[in-house]
Amino acid sequence: MTEASAGTVIVVDDDPAMREALRNLLRSVGLLVETYASGAEFFCAQLSGGPCCLVVDVRLPGKSGLEIHDELVRSNVALPVIFITGHGDIPMSVRAMKAGAVEFLTKPFRDQDLLEAIQTALVRDSTARENDQAVARLRLSFETLTPREREVMALVVAGYRNKQIAADLEVREITVKVHRGQVMRKMGARSVAALVRMADCLGGGLEKVVSPLNQRIINPIR
């Protein structure tokens, strides 16, 4: 469990004995643990700033585990979830997995099965956080581009050559080369392929992040 050693596991279960057993198990492998008896208690708490996952009983007083998951999804909280239950059935497990759950375990489950599911969940959350941070850094870099540099970047990503960009923007080709160099430097791109990947990360295509005041109609060269 070394990769997940810095992770936090949030346990929501109305059975005090189960909460205590899970707390002891998870602490024994170096995990931080927060436990709650209901969805209401959980939603009043503040999520950890580091990698974390949720282990939640399906049947709870008030909101069920599935309803808690649904609310997280509606709130755009990408928290990996592992469901545990003493009353599982196939339709319930199918619904949980379709909703994006990492695992659906029926009590009594093996400790190793739970630990492996938690490992998967924490690695998934850590990777998602790293990706979010990378996109945030890209957005900060993109914000340093001038309106003209954004236009040049959009055309470069669309497949235009310097001469074609110059004609489209009605500027000299040397001016395009200067702007293009600034774009590559500011974005930290070592190649056009890298710049294209950055544009995709910024929103599935640069046209989605260009300011409406400076956006152009771009038809990729074929």
C-alpha positions in Angstrom: 0.0 0.0 0.0 3.0 2.3 -0.3 1.5 4.3 -3.2 -1.6 5.0 -1.2 0.2 5.7 2.1 -0.6 9.4 2.0 -4.2 8.8 1.2 -7.3 9.4 3.3 -10.2 6.9 3.3 -13.6 8.3 4.3 -15.9 5.6 5.8 -19.6 6.2 6.0 -21.4 3.3 7.8 -24.2 3.5 10.5 -22.8 0.4 12.3 -20.3 1.5 15.0 -18.6 -1.9 15.1 -18.0 -1.8 11.3 -16.7 1.8 11.5 -14.2 0.8 14.3 -13.1 -2.4 12.4 -12.5 -0.5 9.2 -10.7 2.3 11.1 -8.3 -0.2 12.7 -7.7 -2.1 9.4 -7.0 1.0 7.4 -4.8 2.6 10.0 -2.8 -0.7 10.2 -1.6 -0.2 6.6 -0.7 3.5 7.1 -3.9 5.2 5.8 -5.6 8.2 7.3 -9.2 7.4 8.2 -12.3 9.6 8.7 -15.5 7.9 9.8 -19.2 9.1 9.7 -22.4 7.4 10.7 -24.6 9.0 7.9 -24.6 11.0 4.7 -25.6 14.1 6.7 -22.5 13.9 8.8 -20.3 13.3 5.8 -21.6 16.3 3.8 -21.0 18.5 6.8 -17.3 17.6 6.8 -14.6 19.1 4.7 -12.8 16.8 2.2 -9.1 16.2 2.6 -6.8 18.2 0.4 -4.9 15.1 -0.8 -5.9 11.9 -2.5 -8.9 10.3 -0.9 -11.7 7.9 -1.5 -15.1 7.0 0.0 -16.1 3.7 1.4 -19.8 3.8 2.0 -22.5 1.4 3.1 -25.4 1.1 0.6 -28.1 1.1 3.3 -27.9 4.1 5.6 -30.3 6.2 7.6 -31.4 9.2 5.5 -29.6 9.2 2.2 -28.5 5.8 1.0 -25.0 5.2 -0.2 -26.2 5.3 -3.8 -27.9 8.6 -3.2 -24.7 10.0 -1.6 -22.8 9.0 -4.7 -25.5 10.5 -7.0 -25.2 13.8 -5.0 -21.4 13.8 -5.4 -21.8 13.4 -9.1 -24.4 16.2 -9.4 -22.0 18.4 -7.4 -19.2 17.6 -9.7 -17.1 16.1 -6.9 -15.0 13.4 -8.5 -14.5 11.3 -5.4 -13.8 7.5 -6.1 -16.4 5.4 -4.3 -16.4 1.9 -3.0 -19.7 0.5 -1.9 -20.1 -2.1 0.8 -23.4 -3.8 1.8 -24.8 -6.7 3.7 -27.8 -6.8 1.4 -26.4 -6.6 -2.1 -28.1 -7.8 -5.2 -27.2 -7.8 -8.9 -29.3 -4.8 -10.0 -27.9 -2.7 -7.1 -24.3 -3.6 -8.0 -24.9 -3.0 -11.7 -26.3 0.5 -10.9 -23.4 1.3 -8.7 -20.8 0.2 -11.2 -22.5 2.1 -14.1 -22.5 5.2 -11.9 -18.7 4.9 -11.8 -18.0 3.1 -8.5 -14.6 1.5 -8.1 -15.9 -1.6 -6.4 -19.1 -3.1 -4.9 -18.3 -5.5 -2.0 -20.8 -7.7 -0.1 -20.3 -8.2 3.6 -18.5 -10.1 4.9 -15.7 -9.3 2.4 -12.1 -10.1 2.6 -9.8 -7.4 4.0 -7.5 -7.8 1.1 -10.3 -7.2 -1.4 -11.2 -4.0 0.3 -7.5 -2.9 0.5 -7.0 -3.6 -3.1 -10.1 -1.6 -4.1 -8.9 1.3 -1.9 -5.5 1.2 -3.5 -7.1 1.4 -6.9 -9.3 4.3 -5.8 -6.5 6.3 -4.2 -4.2 5.9 -7.2 -7.1 7.0 -9.5 -7.8 10.0 -7.3 -4.1 10.9 -7.2 -3.8 10.7 -11.0 -7.0 12.8 -11.5 -5.6 15.5 -9.1 -2.3 15.5 -11.0 -4.1 15.9 -14.3 -6.2 18.7 -12.9 -3.1 20.5 -11.7 -1.4 20.1 -15.1 -4.5 21.6 -16.9 -4.5 24.5 -14.4 -0.9 25.2 -15.2 -1.7 25.1 -18.9 -4.5 27.6 -18.4 -2.2 29.9 -16.5 0.3 29.7 -19.4 -2.4 30.3 -21.9 -3.6 33.4 -20.1 -0.1 34.9 -20.6 -0.6 34.8 -24.4 -1.6 38.0 -26.2 -4.8 38.0 -28.3 -2.6 37.8 -31.4 -0.6 34.9 -30.0 -3.8 33.0 -29.2 -4.9 33.4 -32.8 -1.5 32.2 -34.0 -1.7 29.2 -31.6 -5.2 28.3 -32.8 -4.1 28.3 -36.4 -0.9 26.4 -35.7 -3.0 23.8 -33.9 -5.4 23.7 -36.8 -2.6 22.7 -39.1 -1.8 26.0 -40.8 1.8 26.8 -42.0 3.4 30.1 -41.3 2.7 31.4 -44.8 -0.9 30.5 -44.6 -1.2 32.0 -41.1 0.4 35.2 -42.4 -2.2 35.4 -45.2 -5.1 34.7 -42.9 -4.1 37.3 -40.4 -2.8 39.7 -43.0 0.6 40.1 -41.4 4.2 39.4 -42.6 5.5 35.9 -42.3 8.3 37.0 -40.1 5.7 38.4 -37.7 4.0 35.0 -37.5 7.4 33.3 -36.8 7.9 35.7 -33.9 4.5 35.1 -32.5 4.8 31.4 -33.0 8.1 31.4 -31.1 6.5 33.3 -28.2 3.6 30.8 -28.1 5.9 27.8 -27.9 8.1 29.5 -25.2 5.2 30.6 -23.1 3.3 27.3 -23.3 6.5 25.3 -22.8 5.8 23.3 -25.9 8.8 21.6 -27.6 6.9 20.6 -30.7 3.7 21.3 -32.6 2.5 17.9 -31.5 3.0 18.9 -27.9 1.1 22.1 -28.5 -1.8 20.2 -30.0 -2.0 18.0 -27.0 -2.0 21.1 -24.8 -4.9 22.6 -26.8 -6.8 19.4 -26.3 -6.2 19.4 -22.5 -7.4 23.0 -22.5 -10.9 22.0 -23.5 -11.1 19.5 -26.3 -9.8 21.9 -28.9 -8.4 25.4 -28.7 -11.5 27.0 -30.2 -13.2 26.4 -26.8 -10.8 28.5 -24.8 -10.1 31.4 -27.2 -11.8 34.6 -26.0 -15.0 35.2 -28.0 -13.6 38.7 -28.9 -10.6 37.1 -30.7 -12.0 33.8 -31.8 -11.8 33.0 -35.5 -13.5 30.4 -37.7 -10.9 27.7 -38.1 -11.0 25.1 -40.9 -8.1 22.6 -40.4 -5.9 22.1 -43.5 -6.6 18.6 -44.9 
